Amino acid sequence: MNDVDVAIIGAGAAGIGAARHLNGRGLEVLVLEASDRVGGRAWTIGVEGLPLDLGCGWLHSARRNPWVAIAEQSGFAVERRDAAWTTQLQDLGFPPADQAAAHRAFEQWHARLRDDPPASDSAADALPHGGEWNAYLEALSGYINGSSLSDLSAADYLAYVDAAGDEDWRVPEGYGALIASYLPPVPVAFATPVLRIRDDGDGVSLETPRGCLRARVVIVTVATTVLARGAIRLPERYDDRCHAAARLPLGLANKLFLRLTDPEAVPPESHLLGNPRAAETGSYYLRPFGRPLVECFFGGPGAVRLEAEGLDATAAFAREELGALLGADFAHGLRLVAGSAWGQADGFGGSYSHALPGHADARAVLAAPDDRLLFAGEACSPTDFSTAHGALATGVSAAAAALALLG
Ligand SMILES: Cc1cc2nc3c(=O)[nH]c(=O)nc-3n(C[C@H](O)[C@H](O)[C@H](O)COP(=O)(O)OP(=O)(O)OC[C@H]3O[C@@H](n4cnc5c(N)ncnc54)[C@H](O)[C@@H]3O)c2cc1C
């Protein structure tokens, strides 16, 4: 590995965005990626001829999401249909009056967060004592934030909600495939985890198992969990960044794909919440894009428990919840085809970042300007954290800062 002007650590959405911005500017750029693939938490796999997103799947805030234009320019179709996740197929297990009450509880909790925010900044402290729909709100937090409400900064959560748009679109060929395809023709060193960064003259040296290289500027895009664990040793003056990363842990969300024996058993593009009165329950997207699949989504403490038990146990849990709503025959006809375990995955340790109560300001600390190490990645976004478009924007900003530094 030769010395470079800019080293980009991580080939996820942020690293790809940074590489794209730097490409063609006459600089030596190298992307160092710990795994053997591009995309990071954006990952489309092909199973039985179907593209499945194990990581990001929804183009959130779609009307202002830059991946929409990138998709269209790159020949990827964009599905603009409304998401089905706010609906309950045939109101199964969730009568309309309960749906209305649960929705009201969600709105009232939001109003309390906004109008009477808890002094603790813990989102759980805005729940009504003994509230009938508290478990439902916990389940939603699991999906949205990957965490329980007691670990969630109310201020940070509101910063996202206030900036987010209502439209959520999809890429039938896979969001992960789109993001990976956006990597420009820059060199990528795969299977090359950066282990240490040291000051070295007017630049830095990076240590990897494949040897060392020098760079004038480094863009660090690894997930906060990776930084907080000290997987990359940094010069002491970046301790504040590592502490900030620890205050922005990755919550957990996992997906599981079950193939339907009888695809006509349920309507396409429909949805079921497993148990609206349980904090640990699955969200089941039935026949996404009309495919013969159920895409199961688990988040928060429930996802942590299921991930520890393994994919087969998670599939059994999903069959049980779906069987209770759609009948035992339907549940028997579900075959496990793929699933994620982001918490155990090397180089990730979770799914998306949230701020711990009292630490919404950690995002600005992590993303603060510097003359050698520029931090990027979804957790650095002040409002679009936890998303692929937020990650892209931080990568582009870091690349612009690198260009300014290098004159
Ligand atoms: C299950 C799930 C569902 C999601 N759903 C959505 C969604 O619908 N919409 C949405 O917008 N977002 C969603 N997200 C979040 C989105 O995927 C992420 O926010 C985004 O992809 C993060 O990109 P990133 O570049 O910041 O980080 P990453 O994708 O984590 O990229 C960092 C890269 O660094 C590499 N790396 C780690 N350590 C090292 C090292 N020491 N040296 C070199 N390389 C290293 C990693 O292998 C990785 O490739 C979801 C995520 C998950 C897991």
The ligand as a Tripos MOL2 file, in Angstrom:
@<TRIPOS>MOLECULE
LIG
   53    58     1     0     0
SMALL
NO_CHARGES

@<TRIPOS>ATOM
      1 C1        -31.3160   -3.8460    9.9630 C.3       1 LIG1
      2 C2        -31.0680   -2.4330    9.5240 C.ar      1 LIG1
      3 C3        -32.0750   -1.7070    8.9220 C.ar      1 LIG1
      4 C4        -31.8450   -0.3980    8.5100 C.ar      1 LIG1
      5 N1        -32.8320    0.2650    7.8590 N.ar      1 LIG1
      6 C5        -32.5740    1.4700    7.3160 C.ar      1 LIG1
      7 C6        -33.4920    2.0690    6.4280 C.ar      1 LIG1
      8 O1        -34.5240    1.4840    6.1040 O.2       1 LIG1
      9 N2        -33.1860    3.2840    5.9070 N.ar      1 LIG1
     10 C7        -32.0070    3.9260    6.1990 C.ar      1 LIG1
     11 O2        -31.7440    5.0170    5.6710 O.2       1 LIG1
     12 N3        -31.1070    3.3660    7.0380 N.ar      1 LIG1
     13 C8        -31.3520    2.1560    7.5840 C.ar      1 LIG1
     14 N4        -30.4100    1.5330    8.3450 N.ar      1 LIG1
     15 C9        -29.2090    2.2870    8.7310 C.3       1 LIG1
     16 C10       -28.1930    2.4330    7.5960 C.3       1 LIG1
     17 O3        -27.9540    1.1690    7.0230 O.3       1 LIG1
     18 C11       -26.9060    3.0000    8.1800 C.3       1 LIG1
     19 O4        -27.1880    4.2040    8.8890 O.3       1 LIG1
     20 C12       -25.8400    3.3360    7.1340 C.3       1 LIG1
     21 O5        -25.7430    2.3080    6.1710 O.3       1 LIG1
     22 C13       -24.5110    3.5580    7.8400 C.3       1 LIG1
     23 O6        -23.4960    3.8610    6.9030 O.3       1 LIG1
     24 P1        -22.0640    4.3080    7.4290 P.3       1 LIG1
     25 O7        -21.2180    4.5140    6.2410 O.co2     1 LIG1
     26 O8        -22.1980    5.4120    8.4170 O.co2     1 LIG1
     27 O9        -21.5030    3.0940    8.2950 O.3       1 LIG1
     28 P2        -21.2360    1.5620    7.9110 P.3       1 LIG1
     29 O10       -22.2100    1.0890    6.9250 O.co2     1 LIG1
     30 O11       -21.1510    0.8540    9.2200 O.co2     1 LIG1
     31 O12       -19.8050    1.5830    7.2010 O.3       1 LIG1
     32 C14       -18.6110    1.5240    7.9250 C.3       1 LIG1
     33 C15       -17.6710    0.5470    7.2570 C.3       1 LIG1
     34 O13       -16.4630    0.4930    8.0470 O.3       1 LIG1
     35 C16       -15.9760   -0.8250    8.0340 C.3       1 LIG1
     36 N5        -15.0640   -0.9770    9.1750 N.ar      1 LIG1
     37 C17       -15.3520   -1.1970   10.4650 C.ar      1 LIG1
     38 N6        -14.2470   -1.2150   11.2020 N.ar      1 LIG1
     39 C18       -13.2160   -0.9920   10.3580 C.ar      1 LIG1
     40 C19       -11.7860   -0.8740   10.5250 C.ar      1 LIG1
     41 N7        -11.1990   -1.0000   11.7210 N.pl3     1 LIG1
     42 N8        -11.0130   -0.6430    9.4350 N.ar      1 LIG1
     43 C20       -11.5840   -0.5290    8.1920 C.ar      1 LIG1
     44 N9        -12.9360   -0.6270    7.9890 N.ar      1 LIG1
     45 C21       -13.7230   -0.8370    9.0650 C.ar      1 LIG1
     46 C22       -17.2120   -1.6830    8.0980 C.3       1 LIG1
     47 O14       -16.9640   -2.9980    7.6240 O.3       1 LIG1
     48 C23       -18.1810   -0.9000    7.1950 C.3       1 LIG1
     49 O15       -18.1240   -1.3600    5.8620 O.3       1 LIG1
     50 C24       -30.5880    0.2100    8.7330 C.ar      1 LIG1
     51 C25       -29.5690   -0.5230    9.3340 C.ar      1 LIG1
     52 C26       -29.7950   -1.8250    9.7180 C.ar      1 LIG1
     53 C27       -28.6570   -2.6150   10.2990 C.3       1 LIG1
@<TRIPOS>BOND
     1     1     2 1
     2     2     3 ar
     3     2    52 ar
     4     3     4 ar
     5     4     5 ar
     6     4    50 ar
     7     5     6 ar
     8     6     7 ar
     9     6    13 1
    10     7     8 2
    11     7     9 ar
    12     9    10 ar
    13    10    11 2
    14    10    12 ar
    15    12    13 ar
    16    13    14 ar
    17    14    15 1
    18    14    50 ar
    19    15    16 1
    20    16    17 1
    21    16    18 1
    22    18    19 1
    23    18    20 1
    24    20    21 1
    25    20    22 1
    26    22    23 1
    27    23    24 1
    28    24    25 2
    29    24    26 1
    30    24    27 1
    31    27    28 1
    32    28    29 2
    33    28    30 1
    34    28    31 1
    35    31    32 1
    36    32    33 1
    37    33    34 1
    38    33    48 1
    39    34    35 1
    40    35    36 1
    41    35    46 1
    42    36    37 ar
    43    36    45 ar
    44    37    38 ar
    45    38    39 ar
    46    39    40 ar
    47    39    45 ar
    48    40    41 1
    49    40    42 ar
    50    42    43 ar
    51    43    44 ar
    52    44    45 ar
    53    46    47 1
    54    46    48 1
    55    48    49 1
    56    50    51 ar
    57    51    52 ar
    58    52    53 1
@<TRIPOS>SUBSTRUCTURE
     1 LIG1         1 GROUP 0 **** ****
